[in-house]
């Protein structure tokens, strides 16, 4: 017979696990999510379009391979019309370079889609949000952070991303994140809730989010598109996307604008 204290403790743990798993009203929006198995072949995946060097395999979508001067992107063709959301991207960045590698990739919530450009494979002077995962190992600009580095930029179409300064003068916030060449996959969550932007990562294989940064007072309209783009230049890496999931946040007093 087990002691009563053990049985009570076990009961509490079970209840906590059930609550953690089920006590949520957030739900995944299928039309904005991309998960295995990838339906169709080549460019034939419902709600998603590809451009540049992007290739689809059974286990991942490779935006660029580990060769120079590549650009690739994947864009969701359905506009996001929910006000509060969380976007989770499961990815892997890896390559043969030990000291020299790049350039990185960006996750977009933007007005224009499928437009090739110099900002990690997408257009400059964009409208919307870019969360940039910059791996370029040659140091740019007057800043002290190391790479890989995650930052966020909001643009109304009037700002340019300055590669020479790693975008530090236009970023909202950022943090260092050593997600490259890990033995396991990486995850990033971008949460937009009541004009608060929170970016978190799981790059330690702990199945738990660690906050990278949070910024209040971020105003984003509805109706923009999700995308992920990547680029290589003189330096290169494989930029692989395993899944993209968008969750609508069901808030108790949520009022759509």
Phi and psi in degrees as a GROMACS rama.xvg file:
@    title "Ramachandran Plot"
@    xaxis  label "Phi"
@    yaxis  label "Psi"
@TYPE xy
-84.743  145.029  UNK-2
-63.9137  152.987  UNK-3
-59.7272  -35.5367  UNK-4
-63.206  -38.7692  UNK-5
-66.0476  -45.0364  UNK-6
-62.241  -42.4012  UNK-7
-63.5592  -43.3355  UNK-8
-62.9942  -42.7034  UNK-9
-63.046  -40.3261  UNK-10
-62.0739  -42.4233  UNK-11
-65.0109  -41.9533  UNK-12
-61.4539  -44.7862  UNK-13
-60.8755  -44.0188  UNK-14
-62.3443  -41.761  UNK-15
-61.6701  -43.346  UNK-16
-63.3553  -45.052  UNK-17
-61.8118  -42.3492  UNK-18
-63.8593  -41.9717  UNK-19
-63.907  -33.3326  UNK-20
-87.136  -34.0276  UNK-21
-113.642  -19.8719  UNK-22
-81.6529  66.3142  UNK-23
-151.229  146.162  UNK-24
-107.21  0.926261  UNK-25
-66.5815  142.764  UNK-26
-141.599  147.656  UNK-27
-75.7667  135.942  UNK-28
-93.2443  108.596  UNK-29
-59.9314  -38.358  UNK-30
-70.5753  -12.5218  UNK-31
-112.829  12.335  UNK-32
-121.467  151.029  UNK-33
-134.935  108.48  UNK-34
-135.437  156.676  UNK-35
-71.0776  148.888  UNK-36
-74.6913  140.795  UNK-37
-73.7875  117.963  UNK-38
-73.5467  149.104  UNK-39
78.1675  -166.101  UNK-40
-147.774  154.9  UNK-41
60.0857  -118.909  UNK-42
-95.8424  11.7074  UNK-43
-103.501  71.6949  UNK-44
-124.241  121.059  UNK-45
-53.36  134.861  UNK-46
72.6339  3.00485  UNK-47
-130.073  141.654  UNK-48
-126.821  151.097  UNK-49
-124.977  154.248  UNK-50
-147.989  161.089  UNK-51
70.9863  -135.789  UNK-52
-86.9854  6.73385  UNK-53
-61.9885  133.798  UNK-54
-129.041  149.433  UNK-55
-107.816  127.122  UNK-56
-118.079  171.573  UNK-57
-62.8432  -24.0327  UNK-58
-115.203  -12.4349  UNK-59
-163.533  164.012  UNK-60
-111.257  117.366  UNK-61
-96.0991  113.827  UNK-62
-75.6148  -42.5772  UNK-63
-139.56  150.216  UNK-64
-94.9676  -179.681  UNK-65
-83.8607  58.3226  UNK-66
-135.667  161.625  UNK-67
-72.3307  154.664  UNK-68
56.3628  52.3887  UNK-69
-117.202  147.576  UNK-70
-138.142  133.52  UNK-71
-146.062  153.768  UNK-72
-154.582  156.689  UNK-73
-133.869  132.877  UNK-74
-130.343  142.006  UNK-75
-85.2396  122.416  UNK-76
-77.6997  -16.5807  UNK-77
-90.0855  126.236  UNK-78
-67.8681  145.852  UNK-79
-87.7933  114.518  UNK-80
-108.574  11.1309  UNK-81
-92.1771  148.808  UNK-82
-83.1536  -40.8268  UNK-83
-119.708  128.799  UNK-84
-152.012  163.977  UNK-85
-132.636  128.221  UNK-86
-108.895  122.71  UNK-87
-115.266  127.499  UNK-88
-121.369  126.869  UNK-89
-102.884  121.054  UNK-90
-146.095  171.104  UNK-91
-150.06  127.34  UNK-92
-116.059  121.595  UNK-93
-155.334  156.093  UNK-94
-174.185  177.731  UNK-95
-81.0486  -17.4662  UNK-96
-68.4576  133.518  UNK-97
-99.574  -40.2035  UNK-98
-113.176  -26.0753  UNK-99
-122.032  122.479  UNK-100
-162.368  164.983  UNK-101
164.981  -177.038  UNK-102
-98.2941  -32.7019  UNK-103
133.459  -169.981  UNK-104
-144.806  167.195  UNK-105
-132.819  143.818  UNK-106
-106.912  128.357  UNK-107
-114.928  144.326  UNK-108
-128.84  93.4803  UNK-109
-136.86  158.433  UNK-110
-70.3594  -46.359  UNK-111
-96.7539  138.986  UNK-112
-124.16  160.076  UNK-113
57.6259  36.6426  UNK-114
-114.907  113.76  UNK-115
-68.1249  144.775  UNK-116
-170.654  -178.343  UNK-117
-84.1608  -6.98715  UNK-118
-93.555  86.1622  UNK-119
51.5463  41.1868  UNK-120
93.332  1.87445  UNK-121
-131.926  -179.772  UNK-122
-74.2056  150.056  UNK-123
-85.226  169.244  UNK-124
52.4042  41.2064  UNK-125
-77.5372  167.206  UNK-126
-116.142  119.929  UNK-127
133.193  -147.896  UNK-128
-118.073  136.41  UNK-129
-124.786  127.118  UNK-130
-106.941  114.981  UNK-131
-106.283  127.127  UNK-132
-108.941  91.9341  UNK-133
-93.1286  118.957  UNK-134
-108.283  -2.58177  UNK-135
-55.3662  116.894  UNK-136
-82.5904  -14.8732  UNK-137
-83.1414  123.623  UNK-138
-66.6622  127.712  UNK-139
-114.91  138.025  UNK-140
80.3417  168.135  UNK-141
-86.6672  70.6744  UNK-142
-138.596  168.417  UNK-143
-108.048  -5.00335  UNK-144
-78.9496  157.05  UNK-145
-99.1936  169.183  UNK-146
-112.727  153.393  UNK-147
-63.3629  151.857  UNK-148
-141.412  134.995  UNK-149
-108.398  130.382  UNK-150
-141.263  165.676  UNK-151
-126.413  143.138  UNK-152
-136.896  132.155  UNK-153
-111.25  135.187  UNK-154
-136.637  140.104  UNK-155
-102.43  14.2107  UNK-156
97.8873  -3.44741  UNK-157
-102.539  -9.7434  UNK-158
-106.36  146.649  UNK-159
-106.169  146.662  UNK-160
-85.3491  119.511  UNK-161
-94.2234  102.077  UNK-162
-63.9647  -31.9285  UNK-163
-64.6589  -21.9358  UNK-164
-117.192  16.4174  UNK-165
55.0303  25.5644  UNK-166
68.8459  15.7678  UNK-167
-66.768  -27.1234  UNK-168
-81.0704  -10.8784  UNK-169
-117.32  0.488843  UNK-170
-77.7573  149.52  UNK-171
-77.4143  -43.4866  UNK-172
-170.25  171.878  UNK-173
-166.66  170.304  UNK-174
-156.315  152.377  UNK-175
-74.1405  143.583  UNK-176
-153.208  110.868  UNK-177
-85.4716  75.6434  UNK-178
-98.9603  -1.13276  UNK-179
-89.3082  142.706  UNK-180
54.9357  41.3273  UNK-181
-85.4518  160.236  UNK-182
-77.9172  -7.65235  UNK-183
-134.734  168.259  UNK-184
-76.0998  164.931  UNK-185
-117.895  157.882  UNK-186
-137.218  143.976  UNK-187
-134.231  141.006  UNK-188
-121.249  128.821  UNK-189
-115.511  112.166  UNK-190
-111.762  126.433  UNK-191
-120.952  106.731  UNK-192
-137.793  113.938  UNK-193
52.6315  49.0299  UNK-194
65.511  20.9282  UNK-195
-113.859  125.358  UNK-196
-102.952  123.062  UNK-197
-126.392  126.931  UNK-198
-114.853  126.481  UNK-199
-131.02  158.832  UNK-200
-132.99  156.773  UNK-201
-128.058  92.8693  UNK-202
-120.111  16.2414  UNK-203
-117.957  9.91521  UNK-204
58.9906  38.4554  UNK-205
-107.278  -0.240526  UNK-206
53.3182  39.9127  UNK-207
-146.379  141.824  UNK-208
-82.7577  140.57  UNK-209
-122.018  123.962  UNK-210
-65.7285  131.777  UNK-211
-91.1521  -52.622  UNK-212
-162.612  163.346  UNK-213
-139.474  135.756  UNK-214
-131.09  128.17  UNK-215
-94.0303  160.112  UNK-216
73.6151  29.7928  UNK-217
-93.1699  119.709  UNK-218
-107.191  114.386  UNK-219
-123.599  134.699  UNK-220
-78.0908  165.575  UNK-221
-85.8216  167.704  UNK-222
91.1257  4.4019  UNK-223
-88.1094  176.4  UNK-224
-116.249  147.161  UNK-225
-88.4422  139.753  UNK-226
-154.813  162.332  UNK-227
-137.047  130.048  UNK-228
-134.83  155.995  UNK-229
-144.476  159.359  UNK-230
-147.874  152.391  UNK-231
-126.207  153.931  UNK-232
-126.476  -120.887  UNK-233
-67.8647  -27.0531  UNK-234
-108.497  161.779  UNK-235
-151.041  166.557  UNK-236
-162.489  162.144  UNK-237
-82.6235  128.948  UNK-238
-116.228  104.652  UNK-239
-112.492  135.54  UNK-240
-113.105  122.56  UNK-241
-92.7517  -37.6219  UNK-242
-159.275  155.088  UNK-243
-132.687  127.114  UNK-244
-131.629  128.381  UNK-245
-111.132  126.884  UNK-246
-111.69  131.487  UNK-247
-81.55  130.445  UNK-248
-90.6382  120.062  UNK-249
-94.2608  96.0977  UNK-250
-92.9873  145.219  UNK-251
-55.5114  -41.6421  UNK-252
-116.452  34.5132  UNK-253
-67.8957  126.027  UNK-254
-125.351  118.268  UNK-255
-72.4483  142.428  UNK-256
